[in-house]
Amino acid sequence: MTKSLAGRVALVTGASSGIGEAAAIALAEAGADVAISARRVDRLAVLVKTIEALGVRALALPGDVAIEADATAAVEKTVAHFGKIDILVNSAGIIQAGGIENTNLEEYRRVVDVNLMGTVYTCRAAIGPMKAQGHGDIINISSQAGRKNAPPFNAYAASKHALNSMSDSMRQEVGGHGIRVCVLMPGATATEVANNVTDPNFRSFMQSHTNESNTVSASEMAAAIVFVAAQPQRVNIDMISIRPTSDTSH
Ligand code: NDP
């Protein structure tokens, strides 16, 4: 039986762990060749082997998505290596704690630079090749924080609200060229996202929030990404919200 994404080429940012890593594997299982980007080269090397063992091609593209040249190069090298880019999954993201009055501005800028600008850079670079092909899927990993606000994660929520807004404006801009844009808003998902939080109290809060027992798994999020990309061309699933059943917040 033909796999649902056979012959497609995908680029996944934030592929060295969590949702991005699971997405890269799920896309490969569905038959796509996959380029993977993140900063941890050792993780990418292991993932290349995992993807190739699934019978498709893989390409590691190390880089910092907050650096425009790195993010743009990831798209350009994907196209140069595979000849096209059908699917772009932007999963690179970070979270830090804090309100406004005492905010660490360096951290605030970094959250916006990675979560918003990193995605702006890759999308900007991918639209040209996707337009030339007459099709393409851009799937941006947002968050439940893209629809809610709270003082402890001002920067994160601001970056994800902006990401949602950027994505929907972009959808309107490029849909006429056959390019589909989707925002996936995960709730608590078992990943490493809490490990890089600098504030120790917020780090332990996030570590328990993303604890295995009460979360969705990264591979369950990845299944939604494959579902979106495998739709008939006329169907654009533009927004998905997935959260644990135990999350009964509004
Ligand atoms: P992980 O920490 O497991 O994965 C984050 C990925 O982003 C890693 O591969 C990391 O790779 C990469 N990354 C971080 N900063 C950069 C950078 N500057 N340049 C390139 N890559 C970078 O967390 P998740 O899988 O949970 O996070 C994926 C996305 O899901 C994020 O956008 C996050 O906001 C979102 N999300 C997660 C939720 C959760 O509960 N886990 C809930 C809602 C949304 P490396 O360090 O190697 O560069």
Boltz pocket constraint, residues with backbone or C-beta under 6 A from the ligand:
constraints:
  - pocket:
      binder: B
      contacts: [[A, 13], [A, 14], [A, 15], [A, 16], [A, 17], [A, 18], [A, 19], [A, 20], [A, 37], [A, 38], [A, 39], [A, 40], [A, 41], [A, 43], [A, 63], [A, 64], [A, 65], [A, 66], [A, 90], [A, 91], [A, 92], [A, 93], [A, 94], [A, 95], [A, 114], [A, 115], [A, 141], [A, 142], [A, 143], [A, 144], [A, 185], [A, 186], [A, 187], [A, 188], [A, 189], [A, 190], [A, 191], [A, 192], [A, 193], [A, 194], [A, 210]]
      max_distance: 6.0
